[in-house]
């Protein structure tokens, strides 16, 4: 194991581009490169001559995937490969003689001095910058710089176009911000259904102040009915099926929460299922609204039923009351027991009339228990309207 002070180190330099005040129009341009059998130009042979005419350097130099540009210690470009021509839209003869800061936007004369100083300390140097094509269009690049001994010391710049990677990174940042700020809970589990990621909304729904408290929890234990959760989640993990279901969840403080859960499988770049992605919506307010609506409808139906019952019972009650009064007037000479029965019946009809009158005027009601179940609990069957 080499000593720590002998380990190679990498210096990173970030450069902001010089963005023109007016937009520069320009797009991709097709560059026609000469045939490999063409005779080399004087510029092509400039470095090869320094290597005593060897063609190995030239073959390697031209076959490098990245754009490669070689400069002297003053930053003047002395050679460039085919990829550099494709990237920068310059002919090879045009590149030779330019300064490196002519193609690296935001760089100046001090760049070469910084690079030489870094490389003297045995550091690798990576530059994150925008390169400028001949037509003025900028593209994001990652540039690795090292020393190259070609008789004398030169600097070699390997330029990689990272436009696609930059766009992907920006999209990832955008998507991450969208997930972090989503009002819905978003969570990701591994194949064993243990939480690996939770956004703030998910943690807040379950009553946790910090998302780290959710990490490594078994997602099945977050729900009241673990058996259903187990069944549904394995449909995703084993069969790759998606599902949406309303469930009750356990909050940190022991209370319950109504949520709508959407689950889909999470796949890696090879298409293998590596976990589950959850989207959770808090539907407590909706459930309360639905419950209030049902209760309101039940009360409306009950009041309408009471009104109809009072209407239908009122006429027979009136007839019975009249007949009882008639009977009372004709039982003067009857047995006392008959008179008592008639009097009691008239009193009952009076009470019935008052109850019907009160029921007919009801616009809000409550119930009261009048029977006790054997189990000791209350049920709808053991309650009546309280008058």
PLY file of the C-alpha trace (Angstrom):
ply
format ascii 1.0
element vertex 387
property float x
property float y
property float z
element edge 386
property int vertex1
property int vertex2
end_header
0.00 0.00 0.00
1.61 3.31 -1.06
2.08 6.01 1.51
-0.61 8.65 1.67
1.66 11.46 0.43
2.56 9.38 -2.62
-1.02 8.78 -3.72
-2.13 10.61 -6.86
-4.57 13.45 -6.36
-7.06 15.08 -8.68
-7.57 18.84 -8.80
-10.95 20.00 -10.08
-11.43 23.40 -11.69
-14.89 24.80 -12.51
-15.12 27.60 -15.05
-18.17 29.71 -15.79
-18.65 30.32 -19.52
-18.47 33.70 -21.21
-22.08 33.89 -22.38
-22.61 36.34 -25.27
-25.10 39.16 -24.70
-26.93 38.12 -27.89
-27.91 34.52 -28.58
-25.72 32.77 -31.13
-27.53 30.69 -33.68
-25.90 27.46 -34.63
-26.58 23.78 -34.72
-24.88 20.54 -35.43
-22.64 20.60 -38.45
-21.47 17.61 -40.42
-17.71 17.56 -40.70
-16.15 15.64 -43.58
-12.83 14.17 -42.52
-10.30 13.17 -45.14
-9.54 9.53 -45.91
-7.03 7.74 -43.75
-4.86 7.09 -46.79
-4.44 10.80 -47.55
-0.93 12.16 -47.21
-0.47 13.92 -43.86
-0.36 17.69 -43.87
2.55 19.59 -42.28
0.38 20.19 -39.20
-0.40 16.47 -39.00
3.29 15.71 -38.93
4.34 18.39 -36.46
4.30 16.17 -33.39
5.20 13.02 -35.27
8.38 14.72 -36.42
9.25 15.38 -32.78
8.97 11.62 -32.24
11.49 10.81 -35.01
8.78 10.01 -37.55
7.02 7.33 -35.46
3.39 6.71 -36.51
2.38 4.95 -33.27
1.73 8.25 -31.57
-0.41 9.47 -34.47
-2.51 6.28 -34.58
-3.14 6.40 -30.84
-3.81 10.13 -30.86
-6.40 9.90 -33.65
-8.13 6.85 -32.13
-8.83 8.50 -28.76
-12.61 8.70 -28.17
-12.44 12.16 -26.58
-11.40 15.30 -28.38
-7.68 15.68 -27.70
-5.82 18.98 -27.97
-2.11 19.44 -27.28
-0.64 22.80 -26.31
2.75 24.12 -25.42
3.39 25.65 -21.99
2.19 29.02 -23.27
-1.25 27.54 -24.03
-0.86 27.59 -27.81
-2.48 24.63 -29.57
0.08 22.61 -31.57
-2.02 19.57 -32.47
-5.59 18.22 -32.32
-7.21 14.91 -33.23
-10.19 14.14 -35.45
-12.67 14.26 -32.56
-11.55 17.78 -31.71
-12.34 18.79 -35.30
-15.82 17.20 -34.97
-16.53 18.80 -31.60
-15.25 22.30 -32.26
-16.09 22.73 -35.98
-12.56 24.00 -36.72
-10.30 22.48 -39.33
-7.21 20.97 -37.81
-5.00 23.64 -39.36
-7.29 26.32 -37.87
-6.99 24.89 -34.37
-3.21 24.88 -34.47
-2.08 28.33 -33.40
-5.16 29.16 -31.32
-4.86 29.63 -27.56
-6.55 27.07 -25.35
-8.71 29.80 -23.83
-10.11 30.44 -27.34
-12.00 27.17 -27.08
-12.57 26.97 -23.29
-15.12 29.65 -22.47
-14.36 31.61 -19.30
-10.64 30.74 -19.33
-7.76 33.22 -19.61
-3.96 33.28 -19.56
-3.91 32.34 -15.87
-5.43 28.92 -16.61
-2.23 27.47 -18.08
-0.16 28.69 -15.12
-2.61 27.08 -12.68
-2.53 23.83 -14.63
1.25 23.69 -14.73
1.41 24.37 -10.98
-1.11 21.63 -10.24
0.60 19.11 -12.50
3.98 19.89 -10.99
2.56 18.67 -7.67
1.61 15.35 -9.32
-2.09 16.13 -9.38
-4.44 15.13 -12.12
-6.59 18.07 -13.18
-10.21 17.97 -14.31
-11.94 21.07 -15.62
-15.71 21.46 -15.69
-16.35 24.14 -18.29
-18.17 25.08 -21.47
-16.28 24.82 -24.73
-17.00 27.20 -27.57
-17.32 25.97 -31.12
-16.20 27.97 -34.11
-19.79 29.19 -34.68
-20.01 30.51 -31.11
-22.25 27.74 -29.73
-21.31 26.52 -26.24
-21.50 22.95 -25.04
-20.81 21.55 -21.53
-17.62 19.55 -21.27
-15.39 17.70 -18.87
-11.70 18.25 -19.61
-8.90 16.10 -18.21
-5.44 17.68 -18.39
-2.06 16.04 -17.99
1.55 16.55 -18.97
2.89 15.03 -22.15
6.61 14.70 -22.89
7.23 15.21 -26.60
10.87 16.16 -26.51
9.73 19.11 -24.41
6.86 19.32 -21.91
3.41 19.86 -23.43
-0.10 19.89 -21.99
-2.71 17.46 -23.30
-6.41 18.34 -22.96
-8.91 15.49 -23.32
-12.32 17.09 -23.92
-15.54 15.13 -23.43
-18.92 16.50 -24.51
-21.26 15.95 -21.52
-24.37 17.60 -22.97
-26.49 14.45 -22.54
-25.16 13.83 -19.03
-25.72 17.46 -18.07
-29.29 17.32 -19.29
-29.88 14.05 -17.40
-28.43 15.55 -14.21
-30.63 18.64 -14.54
-33.69 16.44 -15.08
-32.78 14.40 -12.00
-32.49 17.58 -9.93
-35.85 18.80 -11.27
-37.53 15.46 -10.54
-35.95 15.30 -7.09
-37.22 18.80 -6.26
-40.69 17.87 -7.53
-40.76 14.75 -5.33
-39.39 16.57 -2.29
-42.05 19.29 -2.60
-44.95 17.03 -3.55
-48.01 17.18 -1.29
-48.42 13.43 -1.78
-46.22 11.05 0.16
-43.60 9.34 -2.00
-41.59 6.38 -0.71
-39.27 3.74 -2.15
-38.59 0.32 -0.63
-36.12 -2.44 -1.40
-37.15 -5.94 -2.43
-37.78 -6.81 1.24
-40.24 -3.89 1.55
-37.98 -1.87 3.84
-38.09 1.86 3.27
-35.02 3.31 1.57
-36.43 6.75 0.75
-39.26 8.94 2.00
-40.12 12.48 1.01
-41.12 15.04 3.70
-44.85 14.69 2.92
-44.73 10.94 3.62
-43.01 11.44 6.97
-45.43 14.21 7.90
-48.48 12.02 7.19
-47.24 9.43 9.66
-46.37 12.08 12.23
-42.58 11.96 11.94
-40.62 15.21 12.06
-37.58 13.82 10.26
-37.59 11.61 7.15
-34.65 9.66 8.58
-37.03 8.20 11.17
-38.87 6.42 8.34
-35.79 4.79 6.79
-35.45 0.99 7.23
-39.03 0.61 8.53
-41.06 -2.32 7.17
-43.69 -0.61 5.03
-46.26 -3.32 5.85
-46.19 -2.33 9.52
-47.26 1.21 8.64
-50.79 -0.03 7.92
-53.53 -1.31 10.23
-54.26 -4.42 8.18
-50.81 -5.92 7.70
-52.21 -9.05 6.03
-53.76 -7.05 3.17
-50.61 -4.95 2.89
-48.51 -8.12 2.69
-50.73 -9.58 -0.03
-50.88 -6.42 -2.13
-47.21 -5.52 -1.88
-46.11 -9.01 -2.92
-48.27 -8.67 -6.03
-45.97 -5.81 -7.00
-42.69 -7.46 -5.96
-43.39 -10.93 -7.37
-45.72 -10.28 -10.32
-44.81 -6.70 -11.21
-48.46 -5.60 -10.98
-49.59 -2.10 -10.10
-52.45 -1.42 -7.71
-54.36 1.36 -5.97
-56.18 0.82 -2.68
-57.64 2.81 0.20
-56.17 1.69 3.53
-55.92 2.71 7.17
-52.46 3.59 8.44
-50.86 3.60 11.90
-49.45 7.01 12.82
-46.50 7.46 15.16
-48.78 8.65 18.00
-51.06 5.60 17.68
-53.92 7.31 15.85
-55.10 6.12 12.44
-55.05 7.80 9.08
-57.08 7.10 5.94
-54.83 7.01 2.87
-55.01 6.02 -0.77
-51.94 4.01 -1.73
-50.63 3.57 -5.27
-47.83 1.04 -5.70
-45.69 0.13 -8.69
-42.52 -1.88 -9.08
-39.12 -0.22 -9.17
-36.78 -1.69 -11.80
-33.05 -1.30 -12.31
-31.32 -0.63 -15.63
-31.47 -4.36 -16.46
-35.24 -4.44 -15.99
-35.10 -6.47 -12.77
-37.53 -5.60 -9.96
-35.52 -4.18 -7.06
-38.29 -2.74 -4.91
-41.54 -0.80 -4.82
-42.39 2.86 -5.35
-45.34 4.18 -3.34
-47.45 7.25 -3.80
-49.68 7.97 -0.79
-52.54 10.48 -0.63
-54.10 11.64 2.64
-57.87 11.11 2.22
-58.90 11.87 5.81
-60.65 15.09 4.79
-62.43 13.34 1.95
-63.54 10.52 4.26
-64.84 13.04 6.79
-66.69 14.90 4.05
-68.19 11.67 2.76
-69.22 10.69 6.29
-70.80 14.10 6.88
-72.64 13.84 3.57
-73.96 10.38 4.45
-75.04 11.59 7.89
-76.75 14.61 6.35
-78.59 12.40 3.88
-79.60 10.00 6.66
-80.95 12.88 8.73
-82.86 14.25 5.75
-84.45 10.89 5.05
-85.28 10.43 8.75
-86.95 13.84 9.00
-88.94 13.25 5.85
-89.99 9.84 7.19
-91.07 11.40 10.48
-93.15 13.98 8.63
-94.80 11.28 6.53
-95.45 9.10 9.60
-97.04 12.02 11.46
-99.26 12.74 8.47
-100.41 9.14 8.13
-100.93 8.60 11.87
-102.67 11.93 12.46
-105.98 11.09 10.78
-106.56 7.72 12.50
-105.53 9.27 15.83
-108.11 12.04 15.35
-110.84 9.49 14.61
-109.94 7.37 17.61
-109.92 10.43 19.87
-113.39 11.49 18.62
-114.81 8.02 19.06
-113.46 7.74 22.58
-115.07 11.06 23.51
-118.37 9.79 22.03
-118.07 6.58 24.01
-117.43 8.51 27.23
-120.63 10.49 26.77
-122.66 7.22 26.51
-121.20 5.24 29.39
-122.72 7.21 32.26
-124.69 4.23 33.44
-122.01 1.67 32.56
-119.83 -0.24 34.92
-117.06 1.79 36.59
-114.38 -0.42 35.03
-115.65 0.46 31.56
-115.55 4.17 32.42
-111.98 3.77 33.67
-110.89 2.04 30.45
-112.43 4.82 28.37
-110.75 7.53 30.48
-107.35 5.85 30.27
-107.76 5.48 26.50
-108.63 9.16 26.13
-105.52 10.14 28.16
-103.35 7.88 25.94
-104.81 9.48 22.81
-104.04 12.93 24.21
-100.41 11.91 24.79
-100.24 10.40 21.31
-101.56 13.63 19.83
-98.92 15.68 21.65
-96.13 13.31 20.50
-97.30 13.51 16.88
-97.42 17.29 17.13
-93.84 17.39 18.49
-92.56 14.92 15.88
-94.16 16.94 13.11
-92.23 20.03 14.28
-88.82 18.28 14.49
-86.07 19.75 12.26
-83.12 18.18 14.09
-82.95 15.06 16.19
-80.71 12.89 18.33
-81.02 9.30 19.47
-80.88 7.70 22.89
-80.26 4.15 24.06
-83.25 2.24 25.34
-82.00 -1.39 25.25
-78.73 -2.81 26.54
-77.13 -5.54 24.41
-75.94 -8.68 26.12
-72.43 -7.79 25.01
-72.74 -4.46 26.79
-72.04 -2.28 23.74
-74.38 0.07 21.95
-75.70 -0.50 18.45
-78.08 1.25 16.07
-80.76 -1.35 16.88
-80.74 -0.34 20.57
-81.36 3.39 19.99
-84.48 5.46 19.32
-85.23 9.12 18.70
-85.06 11.13 21.89
-88.13 13.32 22.32
0 1
1 2
2 3
3 4
4 5
5 6
6 7
7 8
8 9
9 10
10 11
11 12
12 13
13 14
14 15
15 16
16 17
17 18
18 19
19 20
20 21
21 22
22 23
23 24
24 25
25 26
26 27
27 28
28 29
29 30
30 31
31 32
32 33
33 34
34 35
35 36
36 37
37 38
38 39
39 40
40 41
41 42
42 43
43 44
44 45
45 46
46 47
47 48
48 49
49 50
50 51
51 52
52 53
53 54
54 55
55 56
56 57
57 58
58 59
59 60
60 61
61 62
62 63
63 64
64 65
65 66
66 67
67 68
68 69
69 70
70 71
71 72
72 73
73 74
74 75
75 76
76 77
77 78
78 79
79 80
80 81
81 82
82 83
83 84
84 85
85 86
86 87
87 88
88 89
89 90
90 91
91 92
92 93
93 94
94 95
95 96
96 97
97 98
98 99
99 100
100 101
101 102
102 103
103 104
104 105
105 106
106 107
107 108
108 109
109 110
110 111
111 112
112 113
113 114
114 115
115 116
116 117
117 118
118 119
119 120
120 121
121 122
122 123
123 124
124 125
125 126
126 127
127 128
128 129
129 130
130 131
131 132
132 133
133 134
134 135
135 136
136 137
137 138
138 139
139 140
140 141
141 142
142 143
143 144
144 145
145 146
146 147
147 148
148 149
149 150
150 151
151 152
152 153
153 154
154 155
155 156
156 157
157 158
158 159
159 160
160 161
161 162
162 163
163 164
164 165
165 166
166 167
167 168
168 169
169 170
170 171
171 172
172 173
173 174
174 175
175 176
176 177
177 178
178 179
179 180
180 181
181 182
182 183
183 184
184 185
185 186
186 187
187 188
188 189
189 190
190 191
191 192
192 193
193 194
194 195
195 196
196 197
197 198
198 199
199 200
200 201
201 202
202 203
203 204
204 205
205 206
206 207
207 208
208 209
209 210
210 211
211 212
212 213
213 214
214 215
215 216
216 217
217 218
218 219
219 220
220 221
221 222
222 223
223 224
224 225
225 226
226 227
227 228
228 229
229 230
230 231
231 232
232 233
233 234
234 235
235 236
236 237
237 238
238 239
239 240
240 241
241 242
242 243
243 244
244 245
245 246
246 247
247 248
248 249
249 250
250 251
251 252
252 253
253 254
254 255
255 256
256 257
257 258
258 259
259 260
260 261
261 262
262 263
263 264
264 265
265 266
266 267
267 268
268 269
269 270
270 271
271 272
272 273
273 274
274 275
275 276
276 277
277 278
278 279
279 280
280 281
281 282
282 283
283 284
284 285
285 286
286 287
287 288
288 289
289 290
290 291
291 292
292 293
293 294
294 295
295 296
296 297
297 298
298 299
299 300
300 301
301 302
302 303
303 304
304 305
305 306
306 307
307 308
308 309
309 310
310 311
311 312
312 313
313 314
314 315
315 316
316 317
317 318
318 319
319 320
320 321
321 322
322 323
323 324
324 325
325 326
326 327
327 328
328 329
329 330
330 331
331 332
332 333
333 334
334 335
335 336
336 337
337 338
338 339
339 340
340 341
341 342
342 343
343 344
344 345
345 346
346 347
347 348
348 349
349 350
350 351
351 352
352 353
353 354
354 355
355 356
356 357
357 358
358 359
359 360
360 361
361 362
362 363
363 364
364 365
365 366
366 367
367 368
368 369
369 370
370 371
371 372
372 373
373 374
374 375
375 376
376 377
377 378
378 379
379 380
380 381
381 382
382 383
383 384
384 385
385 386
